[in-house]
Amino acid sequence: MEINLVNDGEAEISSRPVVEIRWQKGRLVAADGLRDFEVVDAGPNTLQLRAKSTITHSRLTPGERQAMGWLRFNEEVEVQIETKKF
């Protein structure tokens, strides 16, 4: 499963988002952050993709898409995703 941040608005986004991912069934086998993001364990069946602490400013222009990371489970699962500000 790939996780992408998409700006489908009309204004530039210039924050350091945190994406929290939760699931009920299945076991997470592997996960990794891409580019400027890292995976942070946030508890049972929950993890976060966060901007690395070395990144001070990130921006996403309208219509732009940025790959944040990927997850692999031992079976097909449904996930809930919430975006927060860092």
PyMOL Python script that loads the backbone (N, CA, C, O; Angstrom):
from pymol import cmd

cmd.read_pdbstr("""\
ATOM      1  N   MET A   1       0.849  -1.153   0.000  1.00  0.00           N
ATOM      2  CA  MET A   1       0.000   0.000   0.000  1.00  0.00           C
ATOM      3  C   MET A   1       0.902   1.224   0.000  1.00  0.00           C
ATOM      4  O   MET A   1       1.797   1.340   0.837  1.00  0.00           O
ATOM      5  N   GLU A   2       0.668   2.142  -0.939  1.00  0.00           N
ATOM      6  CA  GLU A   2       1.430   3.384  -0.992  1.00  0.00           C
ATOM      7  C   GLU A   2       0.611   4.512  -0.383  1.00  0.00           C
ATOM      8  O   GLU A   2      -0.607   4.565  -0.553  1.00  0.00           O
ATOM      9  N   ILE A   3       1.278   5.405   0.320  1.00  0.00           N
ATOM     10  CA  ILE A   3       0.632   6.559   0.929  1.00  0.00           C
ATOM     11  C   ILE A   3       1.172   7.810   0.241  1.00  0.00           C
ATOM     12  O   ILE A   3       2.380   8.049   0.227  1.00  0.00           O
ATOM     13  N   ASN A   4       0.268   8.605  -0.330  1.00  0.00           N
ATOM     14  CA  ASN A   4       0.631   9.836  -1.020  1.00  0.00           C
ATOM     15  C   ASN A   4      -0.089  11.014  -0.386  1.00  0.00           C
ATOM     16  O   ASN A   4      -1.241  10.899   0.033  1.00  0.00           O
ATOM     17  N   LEU A   5       0.594  12.141  -0.317  1.00  0.00           N
ATOM     18  CA  LEU A   5      -0.006  13.386   0.120  1.00  0.00           C
ATOM     19  C   LEU A   5      -0.369  14.158  -1.145  1.00  0.00           C
ATOM     20  O   LEU A   5       0.485  14.385  -2.003  1.00  0.00           O
ATOM     21  N   VAL A   6      -1.638  14.564  -1.262  1.00  0.00           N
ATOM     22  CA  VAL A   6      -2.123  15.235  -2.463  1.00  0.00           C
ATOM     23  C   VAL A   6      -2.738  16.571  -2.071  1.00  0.00           C
ATOM     24  O   VAL A   6      -3.573  16.635  -1.169  1.00  0.00           O
ATOM     25  N   ASN A   7      -2.327  17.630  -2.746  1.00  0.00           N
ATOM     26  CA  ASN A   7      -2.931  18.942  -2.532  1.00  0.00           C
ATOM     27  C   ASN A   7      -3.975  19.137  -3.627  1.00  0.00           C
ATOM     28  O   ASN A   7      -3.642  19.492  -4.758  1.00  0.00           O
ATOM     29  N   ASP A   8      -5.240  18.901  -3.281  1.00  0.00           N
ATOM     30  CA  ASP A   8      -6.310  19.096  -4.270  1.00  0.00           C
ATOM     31  C   ASP A   8      -7.043  20.420  -4.037  1.00  0.00           C
ATOM     32  O   ASP A   8      -8.147  20.627  -4.539  1.00  0.00           O
ATOM     33  N   GLY A   9      -6.411  21.308  -3.269  1.00  0.00           N
ATOM     34  CA  GLY A   9      -6.977  22.630  -3.017  1.00  0.00           C
ATOM     35  C   GLY A   9      -6.446  23.660  -3.990  1.00  0.00           C
ATOM     36  O   GLY A   9      -5.848  23.322  -5.011  1.00  0.00           O
ATOM     37  N   GLU A  10      -6.672  24.913  -3.664  1.00  0.00           N
ATOM     38  CA  GLU A  10      -6.252  26.004  -4.537  1.00  0.00           C
ATOM     39  C   GLU A  10      -5.079  26.806  -3.967  1.00  0.00           C
ATOM     40  O   GLU A  10      -4.559  27.700  -4.633  1.00  0.00           O
ATOM     41  N   ALA A  11      -4.664  26.491  -2.746  1.00  0.00           N
ATOM     42  CA  ALA A  11      -3.565  27.216  -2.102  1.00  0.00           C
ATOM     43  C   ALA A  11      -2.413  26.261  -1.814  1.00  0.00           C
ATOM     44  O   ALA A  11      -2.601  25.050  -1.701  1.00  0.00           O
ATOM     45  N   GLU A  12      -1.238  26.824  -1.702  1.00  0.00           N
ATOM     46  CA  GLU A  12      -0.054  26.046  -1.372  1.00  0.00           C
ATOM     47  C   GLU A  12      -0.129  25.594   0.080  1.00  0.00           C
ATOM     48  O   GLU A  12      -0.585  26.338   0.948  1.00  0.00           O
ATOM     49  N   ILE A  13       0.316  24.379   0.337  1.00  0.00           N
ATOM     50  CA  ILE A  13       0.408  23.861   1.693  1.00  0.00           C
ATOM     51  C   ILE A  13       1.864  23.982   2.109  1.00  0.00           C
ATOM     52  O   ILE A  13       2.752  23.471   1.427  1.00  0.00           O
ATOM     53  N   SER A  14       2.114  24.653   3.219  1.00  0.00           N
ATOM     54  CA  SER A  14       3.501  24.811   3.670  1.00  0.00           C
ATOM     55  C   SER A  14       3.621  24.443   5.136  1.00  0.00           C
ATOM     56  O   SER A  14       3.996  25.270   5.967  1.00  0.00           O
ATOM     57  N   SER A  15       3.303  23.209   5.443  1.00  0.00           N
ATOM     58  CA  SER A  15       3.424  22.724   6.813  1.00  0.00           C
ATOM     59  C   SER A  15       4.136  21.384   6.798  1.00  0.00           C
ATOM     60  O   SER A  15       4.473  20.856   5.738  1.00  0.00           O
ATOM     61  N   ARG A  16       4.361  20.845   7.981  1.00  0.00           N
ATOM     62  CA  ARG A  16       4.974  19.525   8.110  1.00  0.00           C
ATOM     63  C   ARG A  16       3.886  18.556   8.564  1.00  0.00           C
ATOM     64  O   ARG A  16       3.688  18.376   9.765  1.00  0.00           O
ATOM     65  N   PRO A  17       3.181  17.933   7.629  1.00  0.00           N
ATOM     66  CA  PRO A  17       2.054  17.086   8.014  1.00  0.00           C
ATOM     67  C   PRO A  17       2.497  15.780   8.671  1.00  0.00           C
ATOM     68  O   PRO A  17       3.590  15.268   8.429  1.00  0.00           O
ATOM     69  N   VAL A  18       1.613  15.274   9.500  1.00  0.00           N
ATOM     70  CA  VAL A  18       1.754  13.948  10.097  1.00  0.00           C
ATOM     71  C   VAL A  18       0.558  13.142   9.607  1.00  0.00           C
ATOM     72  O   VAL A  18      -0.584  13.581   9.744  1.00  0.00           O
ATOM     73  N   VAL A  19       0.807  11.989   9.047  1.00  0.00           N
ATOM     74  CA  VAL A  19      -0.280  11.120   8.601  1.00  0.00           C
ATOM     75  C   VAL A  19      -0.326   9.929   9.544  1.00  0.00           C
ATOM     76  O   VAL A  19       0.639   9.172   9.649  1.00  0.00           O
ATOM     77  N   GLU A  20      -1.454   9.767  10.228  1.00  0.00           N
ATOM     78  CA  GLU A  20      -1.635   8.639  11.134  1.00  0.00           C
ATOM     79  C   GLU A  20      -2.445   7.571  10.427  1.00  0.00           C
ATOM     80  O   GLU A  20      -3.490   7.853   9.841  1.00  0.00           O
ATOM     81  N   ILE A  21      -1.956   6.344  10.486  1.00  0.00           N
ATOM     82  CA  ILE A  21      -2.582   5.214   9.796  1.00  0.00           C
ATOM     83  C   ILE A  21      -2.947   4.164  10.836  1.00  0.00           C
ATOM     84  O   ILE A  21      -2.104   3.739  11.627  1.00  0.00           O
ATOM     85  N   ARG A  22      -4.224   3.746  10.827  1.00  0.00           N
ATOM     86  CA  ARG A  22      -4.723   2.754  11.779  1.00  0.00           C
ATOM     87  C   ARG A  22      -5.377   1.601  11.016  1.00  0.00           C
ATOM     88  O   ARG A  22      -5.927   1.802   9.934  1.00  0.00           O
ATOM     89  N   TRP A  23      -5.316   0.402  11.581  1.00  0.00           N
ATOM     90  CA  TRP A  23      -5.959  -0.762  10.996  1.00  0.00           C
ATOM     91  C   TRP A  23      -6.385  -1.698  12.116  1.00  0.00           C
ATOM     92  O   TRP A  23      -5.837  -1.650  13.217  1.00  0.00           O
ATOM     93  N   GLN A  24      -7.369  -2.552  11.831  1.00  0.00           N
ATOM     94  CA  GLN A  24      -7.908  -3.465  12.840  1.00  0.00           C
ATOM     95  C   GLN A  24      -7.363  -4.882  12.677  1.00  0.00           C
ATOM     96  O   GLN A  24      -6.895  -5.489  13.641  1.00  0.00           O
ATOM     97  N   LYS A  25      -7.426  -5.403  11.457  1.00  0.00           N
ATOM     98  CA  LYS A  25      -7.027  -6.784  11.209  1.00  0.00           C
ATOM     99  C   LYS A  25      -5.705  -6.808  10.457  1.00  0.00           C
ATOM    100  O   LYS A  25      -5.288  -5.811   9.866  1.00  0.00           O
ATOM    101  N   GLY A  26      -5.068  -7.944  10.491  1.00  0.00           N
ATOM    102  CA  GLY A  26      -3.818  -8.103   9.754  1.00  0.00           C
ATOM    103  C   GLY A  26      -2.625  -7.666  10.577  1.00  0.00           C
ATOM    104  O   GLY A  26      -2.749  -7.011  11.612  1.00  0.00           O
ATOM    105  N   ARG A  27      -1.463  -8.053  10.076  1.00  0.00           N
ATOM    106  CA  ARG A  27      -0.203  -7.741  10.744  1.00  0.00           C
ATOM    107  C   ARG A  27       0.682  -6.966   9.783  1.00  0.00           C
ATOM    108  O   ARG A  27       0.853  -7.366   8.631  1.00  0.00           O
ATOM    109  N   LEU A  28       1.238  -5.872  10.247  1.00  0.00           N
ATOM    110  CA  LEU A  28       2.160  -5.083   9.441  1.00  0.00           C
ATOM    111  C   LEU A  28       3.460  -5.863   9.300  1.00  0.00           C
ATOM    112  O   LEU A  28       4.078  -6.236  10.297  1.00  0.00           O
ATOM    113  N   VAL A  29       3.873  -6.108   8.056  1.00  0.00           N
ATOM    114  CA  VAL A  29       5.084  -6.880   7.781  1.00  0.00           C
ATOM    115  C   VAL A  29       6.282  -5.951   7.583  1.00  0.00           C
ATOM    116  O   VAL A  29       7.380  -6.236   8.061  1.00  0.00           O
ATOM    117  N   ALA A  30       6.067  -4.837   6.876  1.00  0.00           N
ATOM    118  CA  ALA A  30       7.149  -3.892   6.606  1.00  0.00           C
ATOM    119  C   ALA A  30       6.556  -2.528   6.289  1.00  0.00           C
ATOM    120  O   ALA A  30       5.409  -2.425   5.855  1.00  0.00           O
ATOM    121  N   ALA A  31       7.343  -1.483   6.506  1.00  0.00           N
ATOM    122  CA  ALA A  31       6.921  -0.113   6.188  1.00  0.00           C
ATOM    123  C   ALA A  31       8.169   0.745   6.054  1.00  0.00           C
ATOM    124  O   ALA A  31       9.198   0.471   6.672  1.00  0.00           O
ATOM    125  N   ASP A  32       8.062   1.789   5.237  1.00  0.00           N
ATOM    126  CA  ASP A  32       9.189   2.703   5.084  1.00  0.00           C
ATOM    127  C   ASP A  32       8.680   4.058   4.634  1.00  0.00           C
ATOM    128  O   ASP A  32       7.700   4.152   3.895  1.00  0.00           O
ATOM    129  N   GLY A  33       9.348   5.100   5.082  1.00  0.00           N
ATOM    130  CA  GLY A  33       9.065   6.451   4.630  1.00  0.00           C
ATOM    131  C   GLY A  33       9.871   6.739   3.375  1.00  0.00           C
ATOM    132  O   GLY A  33      10.955   6.185   3.193  1.00  0.00           O
ATOM    133  N   LEU A  34       9.362   7.585   2.521  1.00  0.00           N
ATOM    134  CA  LEU A  34      10.053   7.967   1.298  1.00  0.00           C
ATOM    135  C   LEU A  34      10.426   9.436   1.358  1.00  0.00           C
ATOM    136  O   LEU A  34       9.802  10.231   2.061  1.00  0.00           O
ATOM    137  N   ARG A  35      11.453   9.773   0.606  1.00  0.00           N
ATOM    138  CA  ARG A  35      11.937  11.151   0.501  1.00  0.00           C
ATOM    139  C   ARG A  35      12.192  11.750   1.879  1.00  0.00           C
ATOM    140  O   ARG A  35      13.134  11.341   2.558  1.00  0.00           O
ATOM    141  N   ASP A  36      11.379  12.702   2.302  1.00  0.00           N
ATOM    142  CA  ASP A  36      11.617  13.435   3.551  1.00  0.00           C
ATOM    143  C   ASP A  36      10.783  12.909   4.716  1.00  0.00           C
ATOM    144  O   ASP A  36      10.649  13.595   5.730  1.00  0.00           O
ATOM    145  N   PHE A  37      10.221  11.709   4.594  1.00  0.00           N
ATOM    146  CA  PHE A  37       9.334  11.186   5.633  1.00  0.00           C
ATOM    147  C   PHE A  37       9.914   9.938   6.283  1.00  0.00           C
ATOM    148  O   PHE A  37      10.665   9.183   5.665  1.00  0.00           O
ATOM    149  N   GLU A  38       9.543   9.741   7.558  1.00  0.00           N
ATOM    150  CA  GLU A  38       9.964   8.560   8.304  1.00  0.00           C
ATOM    151  C   GLU A  38       8.753   7.919   8.973  1.00  0.00           C
ATOM    152  O   GLU A  38       7.750   8.581   9.239  1.00  0.00           O
ATOM    153  N   VAL A  39       8.867   6.625   9.239  1.00  0.00           N
ATOM    154  CA  VAL A  39       7.815   5.865   9.907  1.00  0.00           C
ATOM    155  C   VAL A  39       8.062   5.922  11.406  1.00  0.00           C
ATOM    156  O   VAL A  39       9.178   5.693  11.872  1.00  0.00           O
ATOM    157  N   VAL A  40       7.001   6.231  12.165  1.00  0.00           N
ATOM    158  CA  VAL A  40       7.076   6.299  13.623  1.00  0.00           C
ATOM    159  C   VAL A  40       5.995   5.390  14.191  1.00  0.00           C
ATOM    160  O   VAL A  40       4.821   5.527  13.846  1.00  0.00           O
ATOM    161  N   ASP A  41       6.390   4.459  15.065  1.00  0.00           N
ATOM    162  CA  ASP A  41       5.430   3.574  15.726  1.00  0.00           C
ATOM    163  C   ASP A  41       4.586   4.410  16.671  1.00  0.00           C
ATOM    164  O   ASP A  41       5.117   5.153  17.496  1.00  0.00           O
ATOM    165  N   ALA A  42       3.259   4.286  16.550  1.00  0.00           N
ATOM    166  CA  ALA A  42       2.356   5.083  17.388  1.00  0.00           C
ATOM    167  C   ALA A  42       1.443   4.194  18.223  1.00  0.00           C
ATOM    168  O   ALA A  42       0.405   4.656  18.697  1.00  0.00           O
ATOM    169  N   GLY A  43       1.807   2.937  18.411  1.00  0.00           N
ATOM    170  CA  GLY A  43       1.002   2.035  19.228  1.00  0.00           C
ATOM    171  C   GLY A  43       0.534   0.834  18.442  1.00  0.00           C
ATOM    172  O   GLY A  43       0.849   0.689  17.261  1.00  0.00           O
ATOM    173  N   PRO A  44      -0.227  -0.032  19.105  1.00  0.00           N
ATOM    174  CA  PRO A  44      -0.724  -1.229  18.427  1.00  0.00           C
ATOM    175  C   PRO A  44      -1.606  -0.865  17.235  1.00  0.00           C
ATOM    176  O   PRO A  44      -2.528  -0.059  17.364  1.00  0.00           O
ATOM    177  N   ASN A  45      -1.330  -1.445  16.099  1.00  0.00           N
ATOM    178  CA  ASN A  45      -2.108  -1.236  14.873  1.00  0.00           C
ATOM    179  C   ASN A  45      -2.179   0.230  14.461  1.00  0.00           C
ATOM    180  O   ASN A  45      -3.155   0.654  13.841  1.00  0.00           O
ATOM    181  N   THR A  46      -1.162   0.999  14.798  1.00  0.00           N
ATOM    182  CA  THR A  46      -1.115   2.419  14.438  1.00  0.00           C
ATOM    183  C   THR A  46       0.320   2.824  14.156  1.00  0.00           C
ATOM    184  O   THR A  46       1.235   2.465  14.898  1.00  0.00           O
ATOM    185  N   LEU A  47       0.508   3.569  13.088  1.00  0.00           N
ATOM    186  CA  LEU A  47       1.803   4.185  12.853  1.00  0.00           C
ATOM    187  C   LEU A  47       1.598   5.544  12.223  1.00  0.00           C
ATOM    188  O   LEU A  47       0.507   5.877  11.762  1.00  0.00           O
ATOM    189  N   GLN A  48       2.660   6.320  12.212  1.00  0.00           N
ATOM    190  CA  GLN A  48       2.604   7.655  11.622  1.00  0.00           C
ATOM    191  C   GLN A  48       3.710   7.805  10.590  1.00  0.00           C
ATOM    192  O   GLN A  48       4.789   7.227  10.722  1.00  0.00           O
ATOM    193  N   LEU A  49       3.423   8.586   9.571  1.00  0.00           N
ATOM    194  CA  LEU A  49       4.432   9.045   8.634  1.00  0.00           C
ATOM    195  C   LEU A  49       4.631  10.516   8.948  1.00  0.00           C
ATOM    196  O   LEU A  49       3.685  11.299   8.871  1.00  0.00           O
ATOM    197  N   ARG A  50       5.861  10.906   9.304  1.00  0.00           N
ATOM    198  CA  ARG A  50       6.174  12.277   9.700  1.00  0.00           C
ATOM    199  C   ARG A  50       7.342  12.796   8.878  1.00  0.00           C
ATOM    200  O   ARG A  50       8.191  12.033   8.417  1.00  0.00           O
ATOM    201  N   ALA A  51       7.366  14.114   8.705  1.00  0.00           N
ATOM    202  CA  ALA A  51       8.530  14.738   8.085  1.00  0.00           C
ATOM    203  C   ALA A  51       9.716  14.521   9.010  1.00  0.00           C
ATOM    204  O   ALA A  51       9.590  14.654  10.227  1.00  0.00           O
ATOM    205  N   LYS A  52      10.861  14.188   8.441  1.00  0.00           N
ATOM    206  CA  LYS A  52      12.059  13.987   9.251  1.00  0.00           C
ATOM    207  C   LYS A  52      12.388  15.265  10.009  1.00  0.00           C
ATOM    208  O   LYS A  52      12.124  16.366   9.526  1.00  0.00           O
ATOM    209  N   SER A  53      12.953  15.119  11.175  1.00  0.00           N
ATOM    210  CA  SER A  53      13.227  16.278  12.028  1.00  0.00           C
ATOM    211  C   SER A  53      14.235  17.241  11.396  1.00  0.00           C
ATOM    212  O   SER A  53      14.311  18.402  11.798  1.00  0.00           O
ATOM    213  N   THR A  54      14.996  16.778  10.427  1.00  0.00           N
ATOM    214  CA  THR A  54      15.962  17.655   9.757  1.00  0.00           C
ATOM    215  C   THR A  54      15.301  18.564   8.720  1.00  0.00           C
ATOM    216  O   THR A  54      15.923  19.511   8.239  1.00  0.00           O
ATOM    217  N   ILE A  55      14.044  18.279   8.374  1.00  0.00           N
ATOM    218  CA  ILE A  55      13.319  19.070   7.382  1.00  0.00           C
ATOM    219  C   ILE A  55      12.593  20.201   8.115  1.00  0.00           C
ATOM    220  O   ILE A  55      11.758  19.940   8.981  1.00  0.00           O
ATOM    221  N   THR A  56      12.902  21.436   7.779  1.00  0.00           N
ATOM    222  CA  THR A  56      12.279  22.560   8.473  1.00  0.00           C
ATOM    223  C   THR A  56      11.131  23.167   7.682  1.00  0.00           C
ATOM    224  O   THR A  56      10.252  23.795   8.272  1.00  0.00           O
ATOM    225  N   HIS A  57      11.114  22.999   6.372  1.00  0.00           N
ATOM    226  CA  HIS A  57      10.050  23.602   5.574  1.00  0.00           C
ATOM    227  C   HIS A  57       9.737  22.692   4.391  1.00  0.00           C
ATOM    228  O   HIS A  57      10.634  22.250   3.673  1.00  0.00           O
ATOM    229  N   SER A  58       8.485  22.430   4.209  1.00  0.00           N
ATOM    230  CA  SER A  58       8.037  21.611   3.094  1.00  0.00           C
ATOM    231  C   SER A  58       6.833  22.292   2.476  1.00  0.00           C
ATOM    232  O   SER A  58       6.012  22.866   3.191  1.00  0.00           O
ATOM    233  N   ARG A  59       6.714  22.237   1.158  1.00  0.00           N
ATOM    234  CA  ARG A  59       5.553  22.856   0.522  1.00  0.00           C
ATOM    235  C   ARG A  59       5.024  21.965  -0.581  1.00  0.00           C
ATOM    236  O   ARG A  59       5.759  21.213  -1.222  1.00  0.00           O
ATOM    237  N   LEU A  60       3.727  22.079  -0.777  1.00  0.00           N
ATOM    238  CA  LEU A  60       3.029  21.294  -1.785  1.00  0.00           C
ATOM    239  C   LEU A  60       2.113  22.247  -2.532  1.00  0.00           C
ATOM    240  O   LEU A  60       1.169  22.781  -1.951  1.00  0.00           O
ATOM    241  N   THR A  61       2.378  22.463  -3.798  1.00  0.00           N
ATOM    242  CA  THR A  61       1.589  23.398  -4.592  1.00  0.00           C
ATOM    243  C   THR A  61       0.278  22.754  -5.034  1.00  0.00           C
ATOM    244  O   THR A  61       0.184  21.527  -5.046  1.00  0.00           O
ATOM    245  N   PRO A  62      -0.730  23.535  -5.396  1.00  0.00           N
ATOM    246  CA  PRO A  62      -2.009  22.975  -5.836  1.00  0.00           C
ATOM    247  C   PRO A  62      -1.821  21.970  -6.977  1.00  0.00           C
ATOM    248  O   PRO A  62      -1.120  22.237  -7.953  1.00  0.00           O
ATOM    249  N   GLY A  63      -2.455  20.830  -6.828  1.00  0.00           N
ATOM    250  CA  GLY A  63      -2.374  19.770  -7.833  1.00  0.00           C
ATOM    251  C   GLY A  63      -1.168  18.860  -7.680  1.00  0.00           C
ATOM    252  O   GLY A  63      -1.064  17.860  -8.391  1.00  0.00           O
ATOM    253  N   GLU A  64      -0.263  19.176  -6.783  1.00  0.00           N
ATOM    254  CA  GLU A  64       0.951  18.379  -6.609  1.00  0.00           C
ATOM    255  C   GLU A  64       0.681  17.164  -5.726  1.00  0.00           C
ATOM    256  O   GLU A  64      -0.168  17.199  -4.834  1.00  0.00           O
ATOM    257  N   ARG A  65       1.417  16.095  -5.991  1.00  0.00           N
ATOM    258  CA  ARG A  65       1.330  14.836  -5.235  1.00  0.00           C
ATOM    259  C   ARG A  65       2.729  14.479  -4.777  1.00  0.00           C
ATOM    260  O   ARG A  65       3.695  14.608  -5.529  1.00  0.00           O
ATOM    261  N   GLN A  66       2.831  14.020  -3.516  1.00  0.00           N
ATOM    262  CA  GLN A  66       4.132  13.629  -2.984  1.00  0.00           C
ATOM    263  C   GLN A  66       4.010  12.270  -2.307  1.00  0.00           C
ATOM    264  O   GLN A  66       3.168  12.079  -1.430  1.00  0.00           O
ATOM    265  N   ALA A  67       4.849  11.333  -2.717  1.00  0.00           N
ATOM    266  CA  ALA A  67       4.881  10.021  -2.077  1.00  0.00           C
ATOM    267  C   ALA A  67       5.457  10.177  -0.678  1.00  0.00           C
ATOM    268  O   ALA A  67       6.511  10.787  -0.499  1.00  0.00           O
ATOM    269  N   MET A  68       4.763   9.624   0.319  1.00  0.00           N
ATOM    270  CA  MET A  68       5.207   9.720   1.709  1.00  0.00           C
ATOM    271  C   MET A  68       5.829   8.421   2.206  1.00  0.00           C
ATOM    272  O   MET A  68       6.800   8.438   2.963  1.00  0.00           O
ATOM    273  N   GLY A  69       5.265   7.296   1.777  1.00  0.00           N
ATOM    274  CA  GLY A  69       5.775   6.020   2.264  1.00  0.00           C
ATOM    275  C   GLY A  69       4.937   4.861   1.768  1.00  0.00           C
ATOM    276  O   GLY A  69       4.011   5.030   0.974  1.00  0.00           O
ATOM    277  N   TRP A  70       5.282   3.674   2.256  1.00  0.00           N
ATOM    278  CA  TRP A  70       4.548   2.472   1.879  1.00  0.00           C
ATOM    279  C   TRP A  70       4.449   1.532   3.082  1.00  0.00           C
ATOM    280  O   TRP A  70       5.252   1.578   4.013  1.00  0.00           O
ATOM    281  N   LEU A  71       3.422   0.675   3.017  1.00  0.00           N
ATOM    282  CA  LEU A  71       3.176  -0.323   4.056  1.00  0.00           C
ATOM    283  C   LEU A  71       2.884  -1.651   3.385  1.00  0.00           C
ATOM    284  O   LEU A  71       2.299  -1.694   2.303  1.00  0.00           O
ATOM    285  N   ARG A  72       3.291  -2.734   4.031  1.00  0.00           N
ATOM    286  CA  ARG A  72       2.974  -4.078   3.541  1.00  0.00           C
ATOM    287  C   ARG A  72       2.400  -4.876   4.704  1.00  0.00           C
ATOM    288  O   ARG A  72       2.973  -4.911   5.793  1.00  0.00           O
ATOM    289  N   PHE A  73       1.264  -5.513   4.461  1.00  0.00           N
ATOM    290  CA  PHE A  73       0.587  -6.321   5.471  1.00  0.00           C
ATOM    291  C   PHE A  73       0.613  -7.785   5.061  1.00  0.00           C
ATOM    292  O   PHE A  73       0.867  -8.105   3.899  1.00  0.00           O
ATOM    293  N   ASN A  74       0.348  -8.679   6.019  1.00  0.00           N
ATOM    294  CA  ASN A  74       0.331 -10.105   5.730  1.00  0.00           C
ATOM    295  C   ASN A  74      -0.954 -10.549   5.036  1.00  0.00           C
ATOM    296  O   ASN A  74      -1.047 -11.686   4.574  1.00  0.00           O
ATOM    297  N   GLU A  75      -1.938  -9.668   4.960  1.00  0.00           N
ATOM    298  CA  GLU A  75      -3.202  -9.946   4.275  1.00  0.00           C
ATOM    299  C   GLU A  75      -3.821  -8.614   3.856  1.00  0.00           C
ATOM    300  O   GLU A  75      -3.353  -7.552   4.265  1.00  0.00           O
ATOM    301  N   GLU A  76      -4.850  -8.672   3.056  1.00  0.00           N
ATOM    302  CA  GLU A  76      -5.523  -7.446   2.638  1.00  0.00           C
ATOM    303  C   GLU A  76      -6.222  -6.818   3.842  1.00  0.00           C
ATOM    304  O   GLU A  76      -6.967  -7.491   4.554  1.00  0.00           O
ATOM    305  N   VAL A  77      -5.979  -5.531   4.065  1.00  0.00           N
ATOM    306  CA  VAL A  77      -6.565  -4.840   5.213  1.00  0.00           C
ATOM    307  C   VAL A  77      -7.182  -3.520   4.762  1.00  0.00           C
ATOM    308  O   VAL A  77      -6.835  -2.976   3.714  1.00  0.00           O
ATOM    309  N   GLU A  78      -8.096  -3.025   5.574  1.00  0.00           N
ATOM    310  CA  GLU A  78      -8.655  -1.698   5.388  1.00  0.00           C
ATOM    311  C   GLU A  78      -8.003  -0.783   6.408  1.00  0.00           C
ATOM    312  O   GLU A  78      -7.898  -1.132   7.584  1.00  0.00           O
ATOM    313  N   VAL A  79      -7.564   0.388   5.960  1.00  0.00           N
ATOM    314  CA  VAL A  79      -6.901   1.323   6.862  1.00  0.00           C
ATOM    315  C   VAL A  79      -7.708   2.611   6.973  1.00  0.00           C
ATOM    316  O   VAL A  79      -8.452   2.976   6.063  1.00  0.00           O
ATOM    317  N   GLN A  80      -7.546   3.294   8.107  1.00  0.00           N
ATOM    318  CA  GLN A  80      -8.102   4.621   8.310  1.00  0.00           C
ATOM    319  C   GLN A  80      -6.904   5.568   8.376  1.00  0.00           C
ATOM    320  O   GLN A  80      -5.917   5.300   9.060  1.00  0.00           O
ATOM    321  N   ILE A  81      -7.015   6.680   7.652  1.00  0.00           N
ATOM    322  CA  ILE A  81      -5.919   7.627   7.572  1.00  0.00           C
ATOM    323  C   ILE A  81      -6.398   9.001   8.016  1.00  0.00           C
ATOM    324  O   ILE A  81      -7.450   9.472   7.584  1.00  0.00           O
ATOM    325  N   GLU A  82      -5.613   9.642   8.888  1.00  0.00           N
ATOM    326  CA  GLU A  82      -5.919  10.980   9.366  1.00  0.00           C
ATOM    327  C   GLU A  82      -4.682  11.860   9.194  1.00  0.00           C
ATOM    328  O   GLU A  82      -3.580  11.456   9.567  1.00  0.00           O
ATOM    329  N   THR A  83      -4.852  13.037   8.643  1.00  0.00           N
ATOM    330  CA  THR A  83      -3.751  13.969   8.471  1.00  0.00           C
ATOM    331  C   THR A  83      -3.811  15.019   9.571  1.00  0.00           C
ATOM    332  O   THR A  83      -4.869  15.587   9.846  1.00  0.00           O
ATOM    333  N   LYS A  84      -2.660  15.273  10.199  1.00  0.00           N
ATOM    334  CA  LYS A  84      -2.570  16.255  11.271  1.00  0.00           C
ATOM    335  C   LYS A  84      -1.398  17.193  10.962  1.00  0.00           C
ATOM    336  O   LYS A  84      -0.532  16.873  10.147  1.00  0.00           O
ATOM    337  N   LYS A  85      -1.385  18.343  11.617  1.00  0.00           N
ATOM    338  CA  LYS A  85      -0.226  19.235  11.513  1.00  0.00           C
ATOM    339  C   LYS A  85       0.779  18.851  12.561  1.00  0.00           C
ATOM    340  O   LYS A  85       0.411  18.430  13.657  1.00  0.00           O
ATOM    341  N   PHE A  86       2.042  18.991  12.238  1.00  0.00           N
ATOM    342  CA  PHE A  86       3.144  18.636  13.146  1.00  0.00           C
ATOM    343  C   PHE A  86       3.438  19.783  14.065  1.00  0.00           C
ATOM    344  O   PHE A  86       4.331  19.686  14.907  1.00  0.00           O
TER     345      PHE A  86
END
""", "prot")
cmd.dss("prot")
cmd.show_as("cartoon", "prot")
cmd.util.cbc("prot")
cmd.orient("prot")
